[in-house]
Amino acid sequence: MSGDESSRGQALSASVKLVGRVSSVRGSQASVGLAAAPAHLPDSDTVTVGKFLGVAAHDSLIVGVITDVAIVENGLPDQQGTAVAQLDLIGEIGKTGGDSARFRRGVTNYPAIGAAVVLIQSRELGLIFQGASARMIEVGDLQQDNSIPARVNVDEMLRSEE
């Protein structure tokens, strides 16, 4: 990441794994051109459907979940196409009043074309799924990291839409 991107992505873990760059943004979705990955990656580093990615934007880390991964052919013979992932942007991790980071649903600062995209690490997954509300109940473990309990907010789950 450039110096500007690293200062904007202060919510990132120390072990950042760059996986690609934003190639397009449309509403609450983004396309990511993926960097070539070694064939021997551990499962935790594989970029596939259901994984969470982060995009550095302004003073937050935009969080997205991969919904589609494909090879886009470049039309040149004897050359492999480019891998592209589609993300649903679900929220942001940003600093709150003090120095603590917090996850908020929804996106206020959309990613720029060319913005660095990284794999979300355990620290960020914890911020997303371990809410601080007293009305949270544990329902299991995250598939992405079984050391993190999955919790749901009882009030939000039972709230009816009128």
Disulfide bonds with the S-S distance in Angstrom:
none
